[in-house]
C-alpha cells in the first residue's frame, strides 16, 4: 500500500501506526527521564544535608582540642566521626589557618574512584565551617563528601526506573496497537467544533491542522465555512448593536435618551416596590442655555450640552443613570437610595461641577449653571410618570427660588404644578 498521497502527505493507516509507536516511546522516555532527574535532585539534597550535619558534629567534637591546640586529641576526635560517615577528606585548622588535624579515606580501585567522581559532580563544593568558642572564632573545618551511598542509591534507582520504563513501554505499545484502527484525535476535534457551532453558535472555533491528508482537507473546508458564518454573524451583531444604540442614545452627548431612561425608571420602580427600597429622580435644566445658543451659536450650545453631560456623569456612581431628555433637560436616576440626604448631596456635587467655565470651539468660554429638582419614590410618586412630573415641578421651584440651586419635591408643589400643567 502506498504510504503517501499525491501531495506527499502520509496516509491515515501509516500515520496511526507510526504515531502510536512514537507516542508510546516518547511518553515512556520522558517519564523515565523525569523520574531519573527528580531522583538525582532528591539524592543531592539528602547528601548535602547529611554532609552539613556531619560538619556540625565534627565542629562540636573537636572544639575543645582546637581551643587547647591539642593535635592528638583533634586527630582522634576527627577520625572517630569521619571514619563512620560519608566523608572523603576532613581537615581541622587553628585560628591562624594552620592544619591541626586531618583524616582521609584510604580506598583505591575503580569503585572508589567512581564514588569520588559522583560526589564531585553531584555534591556541592567542600563545606567550610568556622569553629566558634565563646563568640570567638578559634579555627575552622573543611569537609569533602564521599559518594558511596549516593552511588548505591543512584544505581538502585536507575535499575527501578529502567524496569518500570520497560514494563510501561510494553503496556503502552500493546494498548496503542489495539487503537490502530481508531481515528480518534482529528475526528474528535472536528466533531467538537461542529457541535459548538451548531448548539452554541460558536463560529469562532476552528479545527486544528491534521497530519492526515484526508482529515486535513476536510478540516480546511469546514474552517472556510466557519469563516463565512462568523463574518456573517459579526456583521449582524454589529448592525444590531449600532441600531440599538442609536435607538436608545442621544447622538450629541452619547447619553441614553428619554425612552431608555423611562424604561430603566419603570424597572427601578418595580424593583423598589418589590424589595421596599427607595429611588430618586433628579431633573436638571440649564439656566443660561438659550442665551448661549442665541449669542454664540448652535456650535457653542452643543459644546455646553456635551460639557454638562460629561460633568454630570462624573459625579454619579457606577450603578446610577444620567440621560438627556431633550433640549437642555437632563434626568438622573439614583438607585438604590438609602436616604434623602444622599440625593441632595449628589445634586450639590452636580451643581458644583458647573463652577468652571465651558470652553467653546472658538477658544472663548461661557459660564453656565444647572437647576436641579429632586423627587423620591414612594414619597412623591409611585409611578414613573408621577416621579418625573414631581422632579420637573421641583426643578421649576428651584429656578424660582435661586438659579443654580436644588429643590426637593413637596406634596403641595407637586399638586400645584400638575394643576398648572393641566
C-alpha positions as CSV (number, residue, x, y, z in Angstrom):
1,X,0.0,0.0,0.0
2,X,1.3,3.5,-0.9
3,X,2.2,5.3,2.4
4,X,1.9,8.8,0.8
5,X,-0.7,10.6,-1.3
6,X,0.0,12.8,-4.3
7,X,0.8,15.8,-2.2
8,X,3.4,13.9,-0.2
9,X,1.2,13.7,3.0
10,X,1.2,10.4,4.8
11,X,-1.9,8.3,4.6
12,X,-4.2,7.6,7.5
13,X,-3.0,4.0,8.1
14,X,0.7,4.9,8.1
15,X,0.2,7.9,10.4
16,X,-1.7,5.9,13.0
17,X,0.8,3.0,13.0
18,X,3.9,5.2,13.4
19,X,2.1,7.8,15.6
20,X,1.1,5.2,18.2
21,X,4.7,3.9,18.3
22,X,6.2,7.3,18.6
23,X,3.8,8.5,21.3
24,X,4.4,5.4,23.4
25,X,8.2,5.6,23.1
26,X,8.3,9.4,23.8
27,X,5.9,9.1,26.7
28,X,8.0,6.3,28.4
29,X,11.3,8.1,27.7
30,X,10.0,11.4,29.1
31,X,8.7,9.7,32.2
32,X,11.9,7.8,32.7
33,X,14.0,10.9,32.3
34,X,11.8,12.9,34.7
35,X,12.0,10.2,37.4
36,X,15.7,10.0,37.0
37,X,16.2,13.8,37.3
38,X,13.9,14.0,40.3
39,X,15.7,11.1,41.9
40,X,19.1,12.6,41.4
41,X,17.9,16.0,42.8
42,X,16.4,14.4,45.8
43,X,19.6,12.4,46.5
44,X,21.7,15.5,46.1
45,X,19.5,17.4,48.7
46,X,19.8,14.5,51.1
47,X,23.5,14.1,50.7
48,X,24.2,17.8,51.1
49,X,22.0,18.0,54.2
50,X,23.8,14.9,55.6
51,X,27.2,16.5,55.0
52,X,26.2,19.6,56.8
53,X,25.1,17.6,59.8
54,X,28.4,15.7,59.8
55,X,30.3,19.1,59.7
56,X,28.4,20.4,62.7
57,X,29.0,17.2,64.6
58,X,32.8,17.3,63.9
59,X,32.7,21.0,64.8
60,X,31.3,20.3,68.3
61,X,33.6,17.3,68.8
62,X,37.0,19.0,68.0
63,X,36.1,22.4,69.6
64,X,37.9,21.6,72.9
65,X,41.0,20.2,71.1
66,X,41.3,23.3,68.9
67,X,41.0,25.6,71.9
68,X,43.9,23.9,73.6
69,X,45.8,23.3,70.3
70,X,45.9,19.5,71.1
71,X,46.7,17.9,67.7
72,X,46.5,14.3,69.1
73,X,43.0,14.8,70.6
74,X,41.9,16.7,67.4
75,X,43.0,13.8,65.2
76,X,41.4,11.2,67.4
77,X,38.1,13.1,67.5
78,X,38.1,13.7,63.8
79,X,38.8,10.1,62.9
80,X,36.2,8.9,65.3
81,X,33.4,10.7,63.4
82,X,34.8,10.9,59.8
83,X,35.5,7.1,59.6
84,X,31.9,6.2,60.2
85,X,30.3,8.8,57.9
86,X,30.2,9.7,54.2
87,X,33.4,11.7,54.2
88,X,36.3,11.6,51.8
89,X,38.6,14.2,53.4
90,X,38.2,16.2,56.6
91,X,40.7,18.8,57.9
92,X,40.8,20.9,61.0
93,X,42.6,24.3,61.1
94,X,43.5,26.6,64.0
95,X,42.8,30.3,64.2
96,X,45.9,31.1,62.1
97,X,44.9,28.7,59.3
98,X,47.5,26.1,60.2
99,X,46.5,22.4,59.7
100,X,45.8,20.9,63.1
101,X,44.3,17.5,62.2
102,X,43.3,15.6,59.0
103,X,41.5,12.4,58.1
104,X,41.4,10.9,54.6
105,X,39.6,7.8,53.4
106,X,42.2,5.3,52.2
107,X,40.5,3.3,49.5
108,X,41.6,2.5,45.9
109,X,40.1,0.8,42.9
110,X,37.6,1.6,40.2
111,X,34.6,1.7,42.6
112,X,36.2,4.1,45.0
113,X,37.2,6.4,42.0
114,X,33.7,6.3,40.7
115,X,32.3,7.2,44.1
116,X,34.6,10.2,44.3
117,X,33.5,11.3,40.8
118,X,29.9,11.0,41.8
119,X,30.5,13.1,44.9
120,X,32.4,15.7,42.9
121,X,29.7,16.2,40.3
122,X,26.5,15.8,42.4
123,X,27.5,17.3,45.8
124,X,28.1,21.0,46.4
125,X,31.6,22.4,46.9
126,X,33.5,21.2,50.0
127,X,32.0,22.6,53.2
128,X,34.0,25.0,55.3
129,X,32.6,25.8,58.7
130,X,34.1,28.1,61.4
131,X,34.7,26.7,65.0
132,X,33.4,29.3,67.4
133,X,34.2,29.2,71.2
134,X,32.7,31.9,73.4
135,X,31.7,34.1,70.5
136,X,35.3,33.9,69.1
137,X,36.4,32.0,66.0
138,X,39.2,29.7,67.2
139,X,39.5,27.6,64.0
140,X,37.7,26.0,61.1
141,X,37.0,22.7,59.4
142,X,36.9,21.7,55.8
143,X,35.0,18.6,54.7
144,X,34.8,16.8,51.3
145,X,31.9,14.4,50.8
146,X,32.1,10.8,49.7
147,X,29.7,9.2,47.2
148,X,29.4,5.6,48.3
149,X,25.8,5.8,49.5
150,X,24.9,8.1,46.6
151,X,26.2,5.6,44.1
152,X,24.2,2.8,45.7
153,X,21.0,4.8,45.8
154,X,21.6,6.0,42.2
155,X,22.2,2.6,40.8
156,X,19.2,1.0,42.6
157,X,17.0,3.9,41.5
158,X,18.2,3.6,37.9
159,X,17.5,-0.1,37.9
160,X,14.0,0.5,39.2
161,X,13.4,3.3,36.6
162,X,14.6,1.1,33.8
163,X,12.5,-1.9,34.9
164,X,9.4,0.3,35.2
165,X,10.1,2.1,31.9
166,X,10.4,-1.2,30.1
167,X,7.2,-2.5,31.5
168,X,5.4,0.8,30.8
169,X,6.7,0.8,27.2
170,X,5.4,-2.8,26.6
171,X,1.9,-1.9,28.0
172,X,1.8,1.4,26.1
173,X,2.7,-0.3,22.8
174,X,0.2,-3.1,23.4
175,X,-2.6,-0.7,24.0
176,X,-1.6,1.6,21.1
177,X,-1.8,-1.3,18.7
178,X,-5.3,-2.0,19.8
179,X,-6.3,1.5,18.8
180,X,-4.6,1.3,15.4
181,X,-7.9,1.2,13.6
182,X,-9.4,4.1,15.6
183,X,-9.4,7.5,14.2
184,X,-9.8,9.5,17.4
185,X,-7.9,12.7,17.6
186,X,-8.7,14.7,14.4
187,X,-12.2,13.4,14.1
188,X,-12.9,14.2,17.8
189,X,-11.7,17.8,17.2
190,X,-13.9,18.1,14.1
191,X,-16.9,16.8,16.0
192,X,-16.4,19.2,18.9
193,X,-16.1,22.2,16.7
194,X,-19.2,21.2,14.7
195,X,-21.2,20.6,17.9
196,X,-20.2,24.0,19.3
197,X,-21.1,25.8,16.1
198,X,-24.5,24.0,15.9
199,X,-25.6,24.2,19.6
200,X,-23.7,27.3,20.9
201,X,-23.3,29.3,17.7
202,X,-19.6,29.4,18.5
203,X,-18.4,30.2,15.0
204,X,-15.0,31.5,16.2
205,X,-13.6,28.0,16.9
206,X,-11.5,26.2,14.3
207,X,-10.5,22.7,13.5
208,X,-6.7,22.4,14.0
209,X,-4.5,21.2,11.2
210,X,-4.2,17.5,10.8
211,X,-1.2,15.5,9.5
212,X,-3.5,13.1,7.8
213,X,-4.3,14.2,4.2
214,X,-8.0,13.3,4.1
215,X,-8.8,14.8,7.5
216,X,-6.7,17.9,6.9
217,X,-8.6,18.6,3.7
218,X,-11.9,18.1,5.5
219,X,-10.9,20.4,8.3
220,X,-9.8,23.2,5.9
221,X,-13.2,23.1,4.1
222,X,-15.0,23.1,7.4
223,X,-12.9,26.1,8.7
224,X,-13.6,28.0,5.5
225,X,-17.4,27.5,6.1
226,X,-17.0,28.7,9.7
227,X,-15.1,31.8,8.4
228,X,-18.1,32.8,6.3
229,X,-20.6,32.1,9.2
230,X,-18.5,34.1,11.7
231,X,-18.2,37.0,9.3
232,X,-22.0,37.0,8.7
233,X,-22.7,36.7,12.5
234,X,-20.3,39.6,13.3
235,X,-21.9,41.8,10.7
236,X,-25.4,41.1,12.1
237,X,-24.3,41.7,15.7
238,X,-22.6,45.0,14.7
239,X,-25.7,46.2,12.8
240,X,-28.0,45.2,15.7
241,X,-25.7,46.9,18.3
242,X,-25.5,50.0,16.2
243,X,-29.3,50.2,15.7
244,X,-30.0,49.5,19.4
245,X,-27.5,52.2,20.4
246,X,-29.0,54.8,18.0
247,X,-32.5,54.0,19.2
248,X,-31.6,54.4,22.9
249,X,-28.9,57.1,23.0
250,X,-28.6,60.7,22.2
251,X,-26.3,61.3,19.2
252,X,-24.7,64.5,20.5
253,X,-23.8,63.6,24.1
254,X,-23.8,59.8,23.9
255,X,-26.1,59.7,26.9
256,X,-29.2,57.5,27.0
257,X,-32.4,59.2,25.6
258,X,-35.8,59.7,27.2
259,X,-37.1,56.3,26.0
260,X,-34.2,54.5,27.6
261,X,-34.4,56.5,30.8
262,X,-38.2,55.8,31.2
263,X,-37.7,52.1,30.7
264,X,-34.9,52.0,33.3
265,X,-37.1,54.1,35.7
266,X,-40.0,51.7,35.3
267,X,-37.8,48.7,36.2
268,X,-36.3,50.6,39.1
269,X,-39.8,51.5,40.4
270,X,-40.9,47.8,40.2
271,X,-37.8,46.6,41.9
272,X,-38.2,49.3,44.7
273,X,-41.8,48.3,45.2
274,X,-40.9,44.6,45.4
275,X,-37.9,45.0,47.8
276,X,-39.2,48.0,49.8
277,X,-36.4,50.3,48.5
278,X,-36.2,54.0,47.7
279,X,-35.4,55.6,44.3
280,X,-34.5,59.2,43.5
281,X,-35.1,61.1,40.2
282,X,-33.2,64.3,39.6
283,X,-34.5,66.7,36.9
284,X,-31.7,69.0,35.6
285,X,-32.2,72.1,33.4
286,X,-29.6,74.6,32.2
287,X,-30.2,78.2,33.4
288,X,-28.4,80.1,30.6
289,X,-28.6,77.7,27.6
290,X,-31.0,79.8,25.5
291,X,-28.8,82.9,25.8
292,X,-25.7,81.0,25.0
293,X,-27.4,79.5,21.9
294,X,-28.6,82.9,20.7
295,X,-25.4,84.8,21.4
296,X,-22.7,82.3,20.5
297,X,-24.5,79.9,18.0
298,X,-25.6,76.3,17.9
299,X,-22.0,75.0,18.0
300,X,-21.5,76.7,21.3
301,X,-24.8,75.3,22.6
302,X,-23.7,71.8,21.5
303,X,-20.4,72.3,23.4
304,X,-22.2,73.3,26.5
305,X,-24.5,70.2,26.3
306,X,-21.6,67.9,25.9
307,X,-19.7,69.5,28.8
308,X,-22.8,69.3,31.0
309,X,-23.2,65.6,30.1
310,X,-19.6,64.8,30.9
311,X,-19.5,66.7,34.2
312,X,-22.8,65.2,35.5
313,X,-21.8,61.6,34.6
314,X,-18.5,62.1,36.5
315,X,-20.4,62.9,39.8
316,X,-22.5,59.6,39.7
317,X,-22.0,56.1,41.0
318,X,-21.5,53.3,38.5
319,X,-25.0,52.0,39.0
320,X,-26.7,55.4,38.6
321,X,-28.0,56.6,35.2
322,X,-28.0,60.0,33.5
323,X,-30.0,60.7,30.3
324,X,-30.7,63.6,28.1
325,X,-34.4,64.1,27.8
326,X,-34.3,66.8,25.1
327,X,-33.0,70.3,24.6
328,X,-31.1,71.3,27.7
329,X,-33.0,69.0,30.0
330,X,-31.3,66.0,31.7
331,X,-32.5,63.4,34.2
332,X,-30.6,61.3,36.7
333,X,-31.8,58.0,38.3
334,X,-30.3,57.1,41.7
335,X,-31.0,53.5,42.7
336,X,-30.8,52.2,45.3
337,X,-31.2,55.3,47.6
338,X,-30.6,54.9,51.3
339,X,-31.7,58.3,52.5
340,X,-32.8,61.7,51.1
341,X,-29.6,63.4,52.1
342,X,-27.7,61.2,49.6
343,X,-29.8,62.6,46.7
344,X,-29.3,66.1,47.9
345,X,-25.6,65.5,48.3
346,X,-25.2,64.3,44.7
347,X,-27.3,67.2,43.5
348,X,-24.9,69.6,45.2
349,X,-21.9,67.8,43.6
350,X,-23.6,68.2,40.1
351,X,-24.3,71.9,40.7
352,X,-20.7,72.5,41.9
353,X,-19.3,70.8,38.8
354,X,-20.7,73.6,36.8
355,X,-18.5,76.2,38.5
356,X,-15.7,76.1,35.9
357,X,-16.4,77.8,32.6
358,X,-17.1,75.8,29.5
359,X,-14.6,76.1,26.7
360,X,-16.2,76.8,23.3
361,X,-14.9,75.7,19.9
362,X,-13.7,79.3,19.0
363,X,-11.5,79.4,22.1
364,X,-13.7,81.5,24.3
365,X,-15.6,80.3,27.3
366,X,-19.0,80.7,28.9
367,X,-20.4,80.2,32.4
368,X,-23.5,78.0,32.9
369,X,-25.3,76.5,35.8
370,X,-28.0,73.9,36.5
371,X,-31.2,73.9,38.5
372,X,-32.0,70.6,40.0
373,X,-35.3,69.2,41.1
374,X,-35.4,66.0,43.3
375,X,-38.3,63.5,43.6
376,X,-38.3,60.4,45.7
377,X,-40.1,57.1,45.4
378,X,-42.5,56.5,47.1
379,X,-42.6,59.9,48.8
380,X,-43.5,62.0,45.8
381,X,-44.8,59.4,43.4
382,X,-45.4,55.7,42.9
383,X,-45.3,55.5,39.1
384,X,-42.5,56.6,36.7
385,X,-44.7,59.4,35.3
386,X,-45.6,60.9,38.6
387,X,-41.9,60.8,39.7
388,X,-40.8,62.6,36.6
389,X,-43.5,65.2,37.0
390,X,-42.6,65.8,40.6
391,X,-39.0,66.2,39.8
392,X,-39.9,68.6,36.9
393,X,-42.0,70.7,39.3
394,X,-39.3,70.7,41.9
395,X,-36.8,71.9,39.2
396,X,-39.1,74.9,38.3
397,X,-39.4,75.7,42.0
398,X,-35.6,75.7,42.3
399,X,-35.4,78.1,39.3
400,X,-37.9,80.4,41.0
401,X,-36.0,80.4,44.3
402,X,-32.5,80.7,43.0
403,X,-31.0,79.7,39.7
404,X,-28.1,77.2,40.0
405,X,-29.7,75.5,43.1
406,X,-31.7,72.5,44.0
407,X,-35.1,71.8,45.5
408,X,-36.7,68.6,46.7
409,X,-40.4,68.0,45.8
410,X,-43.2,68.6,48.3
411,X,-46.7,67.4,48.0
412,X,-48.2,70.9,47.7
413,X,-45.7,72.0,44.9
414,X,-46.4,68.8,43.1
415,X,-50.1,69.4,43.2
416,X,-49.8,73.0,42.1
417,X,-47.5,72.1,39.2
418,X,-49.8,69.3,38.0
419,X,-52.7,71.7,38.2
420,X,-50.8,74.3,36.1
421,X,-49.8,71.7,33.5
422,X,-53.4,70.5,33.2
